[in-house]
Amino acid sequence: MPEKEYISIAEFAKLIGISRIAVYKKVKNGQIKAVKIGRSYAIPRKYLPDVKGHALEEAEKKQIKDAVRRVVREYGETLRLLGKE
């Protein structure tokens, strides 16, 4: 079976280890090249080598996860109150 010419935002996000929203923002900012197909965006496979090096390493993912835990621990109640507004 031949490889697909395009991959979805969700597939790309999983591949490089960031959220779909982060990928979408990078597409909108022009940091990731994508084409609009209908109402969705797709990323041509030919651009994958350009951005594949930007995947987060496990140590970076752990550092981010630890920072999020610390913020939730310290500001959790404030965040909950802001979420109710």
C-alpha positions as CSV (number, residue, x, y, z in Angstrom):
1,M,0.0,0.0,0.0
2,P,1.5,3.4,-1.0
3,E,2.2,5.9,1.7
4,K,-0.3,8.8,1.9
5,E,0.8,12.1,0.4
6,Y,-0.6,14.1,3.3
7,I,-1.1,13.5,7.0
8,S,-3.7,15.1,9.3
9,I,-3.0,17.7,12.0
10,A,-3.8,15.0,14.6
11,E,-1.4,12.5,13.0
12,F,1.3,15.1,12.8
13,A,0.8,16.2,16.4
14,K,1.1,12.6,17.6
15,L,4.2,12.1,15.5
16,I,6.1,15.1,16.9
17,G,4.7,14.9,20.4
18,I,2.7,18.1,20.8
19,S,-1.0,18.9,20.9
20,R,-3.3,19.3,17.9
21,I,-4.0,22.9,19.0
22,A,-0.2,23.7,19.1
23,V,0.1,22.2,15.5
24,Y,-2.9,24.2,14.3
25,K,-1.4,27.4,15.7
26,K,1.9,26.7,14.1
27,V,0.1,26.1,10.8
28,K,-1.8,29.4,11.1
29,N,1.4,31.3,12.0
30,G,3.2,29.8,9.0
31,Q,5.7,27.8,11.1
32,I,4.5,24.5,9.6
33,K,3.6,24.3,5.9
34,A,0.2,22.9,5.3
35,V,-2.5,22.9,2.7
36,K,-6.2,23.5,3.2
37,I,-8.3,20.6,2.0
38,G,-12.0,21.5,2.4
39,R,-12.4,22.8,5.9
40,S,-9.3,21.0,7.3
41,Y,-5.6,21.3,7.0
42,A,-3.2,18.6,5.9
43,I,0.5,18.5,6.0
44,P,2.3,17.2,2.9
45,R,4.7,14.4,3.8
46,K,7.5,16.1,1.8
47,Y,7.7,18.7,4.6
48,L,8.1,16.1,7.4
49,P,11.9,16.1,7.4
50,D,11.9,19.9,7.9
51,V,10.0,19.7,11.2
52,K,10.6,16.2,12.5
53,G,13.6,17.4,14.4
54,H,11.4,19.6,16.5
55,A,9.8,16.7,18.4
56,L,10.1,17.0,22.2
57,E,12.5,14.7,23.9
58,E,11.3,12.6,26.9
59,A,13.3,14.9,29.3
60,E,11.5,18.0,27.8
61,K,8.1,16.3,28.1
62,K,8.9,15.5,31.8
63,Q,10.0,19.0,32.5
64,I,6.7,20.4,31.0
65,K,4.6,17.9,32.9
66,D,6.4,18.8,36.2
67,A,5.8,22.5,35.5
68,V,2.1,22.0,34.8
69,R,1.7,19.9,38.0
70,R,3.5,22.7,40.0
71,V,1.2,25.4,38.5
72,V,-1.9,23.3,39.2
73,R,-0.7,22.6,42.8
74,E,0.0,26.3,43.5
75,Y,-2.8,28.0,41.5
76,G,-5.4,25.2,41.2
77,E,-8.1,27.0,43.1
78,T,-7.6,30.2,41.2
79,L,-7.7,28.3,37.9
80,R,-11.0,26.6,39.0
81,L,-12.5,30.0,39.9
82,L,-11.5,31.5,36.6
83,G,-12.9,28.6,34.8
84,K,-16.3,29.3,36.3
85,E,-16.5,32.8,34.9
